[in-house]
Amino acid sequence: MGAVCITGADQVSSLGLGLQELSSALDSARGTAQTFELDLPGPGLIRAPVCRVSAELPGVAPSKVPMDRNTAMSLYVAQRAWQSAGWSESELNRDRLGVFWGSGMGGAHTFDQTCHALYAEQRRIRPTSVVTTMPNAAVAEISLWAQARGITQTYACACASSAVALGEALMAMRAGRVDVAIVGGSEAMLTPGVIAGWSAMRVLAPVGEDPRVACKPFDAKRNGFALGEGAAAFILETPAHAKRRGAQVMGQLSGYGISTDAVHITNPDPQGQIKAMRMALNDAGLAPEDIGYINAHGTATLAGDLAEAMSIGEVFAGLRVPVSSTKALHGHLLGAGGALEMLIALQALRRQRRPVAAHLSEPDPKCDLNLVRPDQDQGPAWQHAMSNSFAFGGTNAVLIVSA
């Protein structure tokens, strides 16, 4: 038990760069997906909706080796989050500074390029390919830049990766193992090989006439998601450390729940989700009625949305807590999703403005949720928000952010 302070945060995604562009994009509720096309001799034409980052990313790594796109986004948002926390060099013991990061497919760009160079072009690959592709490359570069000599850990739990990173950072800070942590997640998987793989799973939405509205979480006509890319970072501090340096606190990470379904590798189990949500509430010392908004995992798949609607209905029985899934706008960021969506929940709480359930035209009656509509009354002030991340492999991670 016990919350930690959020003293800095930033993001880059298809919704823009920084908190202001993020909030403006959420307010407009306009999707960002565009059509990706790949024509292959065997499968033929693959068309998929993807949500790309347009911001210019740094090219030089602290290690001086080439950076994968995933690492570049990680380093960029970590540096921006650090700056937003307002540090001076004298305030920090770097032996007590940790880095906790999540990514489901870190290094995907470099791996895809390496395979093409080796098999299609039959040429040598870079001697730095291993250190550029390795899953902990982002943590390594952030640690080098920040001179973080405390705990540095990478989490790869598919769609729950960065939510787990946030939760485990919270646990480490409560245990007194670090005073300050750079925490978040990233994903850059919009490569031909990865998109073809997801397309083969038949979980991507058909592009249709307008790819921007392809992803429709909890809609009766939902039929899959758009793949996204991006990164989000937080600076967490223990309350004592934040108070000692007079830091401005954006909010608190107050609750964490984690469970594993152990039922099926792709089909979600409502019981595992229920357990994680109740664990998070208990961890934060809250009751279901204390939650003012839920950022749902909501991938717009038939089975996934139904399972989550059932689990929310069980935990929040009769309360009609406002719910939306912002994947409709920024796509599914896989390992980065938990961090970006936690930041969205934090911004919603700070602004007292819940993101709408975008692209919703015909709510699925089987998903009996209080989905946020554009004209919905925001109601009285609320103090706590929940963010759900449910992953392939069965990992369920739930976070609670508080004012």
Secondary structure, DSSP 8 states (H G I E B T S, - for coil): ---EEEEEEEEEETTEEHHHHHHHHHHHT----EEEEEEETTTEEEEEEEE---S------TTSS---HHHHHHHHHHHHHHHHTT--GGG--GGGEEEEEE-SSTTHHHHHHHHIIIIIS-----TTHHHHHSTTHHHHHHHHHHT--S-EEEE--GGGHHHHHHHHHHHHHHTTS-SEEEEEEEE---SHHHHHHHHHHT-B----S-GGG---TTBTT---B-EE-EEEEEEEE-HHHHHHTT----EEEEEEEEEE--S-SSS--HHHHHHHHHHHHHHHT--GGG--EEE------HHHHHHHHHHHHHHTTTT--EEE-THHHH-B-GGGHHHHHHHHHHHHHHHT-----TT-SSB-TTS--EE--TT----S---EEEEEEE-TTSEEEEEEEE-
